[in-house]
Amino acid sequence: MKGIWFTELQTKGLTIGCEVKKVLHREKTPFQEIEVFDTDIWGRVLVLDNAIQTTTKDEFVYHEMITHVALNTHPNPQKVLVIGGGDGGAIREIIKHETVEKATHVEIDKGVIEAAKKYLPEIAVALLEANPKVEVLIEDGIKHIKEKENYYDVIIVDSTDPVGPAEGLFAKDFYAAIHKALKEDGIFVAQTESPFYNQDLISKVYRDISSLYPIAKIYGAFVPTYPGGYWTFTMGSKVYDPEKIDTSKIQAFETKYYTPEVHKASFVLPKFVQELIKK
Amino acid sequence: MKGIWFTELQTKGLTIGCEVKKVLHREKTPFQEIEVFDTDIWGRVLVLDNAIQTTTKDEFVYHEMITHVALNTHPNPQKVLVIGGGDGGAIREIIKHETVEKATHVEIDKGVIEAAKKYLPEIAVALLEANPKVEVLIEDGIKHIKEKENYYDVIIVDSTDPVGPAEGLFAKDFYAAIHKALKEDGIFVAQTESPFYNQDLISKVYRDISSLYPIAKIYGAFVPTYPGGYWTFTMGSKVYDPEKIDTSKIQAFETKYYTPEVHKASFVLPKFVQELIKK
């Protein structure tokens, strides 16, 4: 094959590659290496430590599904927190909800936010200008969570893979601190990797979340740039069941993946994934 | 990266790669090149013309979803035809249905069947020994279809990509011949590629099938070894609506992906896929 190619080792023995038209940015921050480049196949691509984080072609799937499922399960989400997700895509979706008064964005690496604002403005759109609904904090999400109690309606952990800077974001004591930071009817959601390649992680997170919340559920979405193309999210909810929402009450706004029907169908798990979370 | 790697150009500018432990078979037939090798990540892999067809790790998804959705939509499928699918995985699933009297397998390339029987016996299990329910015909599927009228209950087109030997299996006159070969309440289903990378094909096939059948629907499944990991199937049905099946009447047998709930949820399409099939 001719040309310049980016290749990601998605997991041991497995790669995904794309032809690169132009490299726009390369930077080593205290936390990780950031790369941004243009491709024909996926549009503009953000890479952290050689792992694809988001692309302008498919980012809508991940960002809609990590936000709207929880926000439409909660009847009145006002204070919403995103930990990680420096590209701003989750924040962009959250502030579409009229009930939201404050979307707080806690990102440990300022470099990711700056790169997204410069190179991915469609994704970082909510961070580009001052917005009274949006609060951006450059700090450690774990520290932020430990300082809050009975405060947030929805907490979203939009982390990188469970290695390097994000490792602590998959730990049980972090999940316990999140539970405390949520209000009495709060909802937690996290991205929890691939059911084909990260089965032990999915089982562990589900066990941890089940031990903290009366309602613990996994849902999935098609994300072509992540390993296997099948991505899971794990939700812990203190009161509201995401499968029992009244879809007629969902606020209508423009989406490209999420619909009320997709919301419900995303909780229907293939048999082998059901088996992963049987104890 | 060390070691020996297989790399597939999945579409222009996009590759998937896996580390190869051992190459077991390479052969050029009059129709295509066949390769079989072992990997840690996907188990044993069957490749035709450098495109992954099936692996022992994820074959259950594709083979269960291309068969059971149609067979459980039809109340009494007796005569079932598979065109293509030389590995035998679809036939293996079809004969789990007690109503099926004859599963006819029409494959143009004997080499694929022979390689599957030798190297993929778990997948080709229904082809290994004579079985009164299974009929294997080495011939052109297009020719076979043209000779039948009002004959099959379910016809499944388990083709390779729409280039090379399979190109004619995506043509409208072939679909019209299938419609004629089906009984008055027959069902057709075909694999129809990725909604991320083959949008024009999906729109075209849906239009063609809609013009032939009163009920035309697309459903999806997570197939990690196919481009984007999100695979579609298009169904044309003369009478029975796959979304209105009585799931309590579904015959129970062992599956790893399909469940009655997955059957229904697989028809819920993300918004961008719904848009593809609006006229």
Interface residues (C-beta under 8 A of the other chain):
Chain A: M1 W5 T7 L9 T11 K12 G13 L14 T15 I16 G17 C18 E19 T39 D40 I41 K57 D58 F60 V61 S194 P195 F196 Y197 G220 F222 V223 P224 P227 G228 G229 Y230 T255 K256 Y257 Y258 T259 E261 V262 K264 A265 V268 L269 P270 K271 F272 Q274
Chain B: M1 W5 T7 L9 T11 K12 G13 L14 T15 I16 G17 C18 E19 T39 D40 I41 K57 D58 F60 V61 S194 P195 F196 Y197 G220 F222 V223 P224 P227 G228 G229 Y230 T255 K256 Y257 Y258 T259 E261 V262 K264 A265 V268 L269 P270 K271 F272 Q274
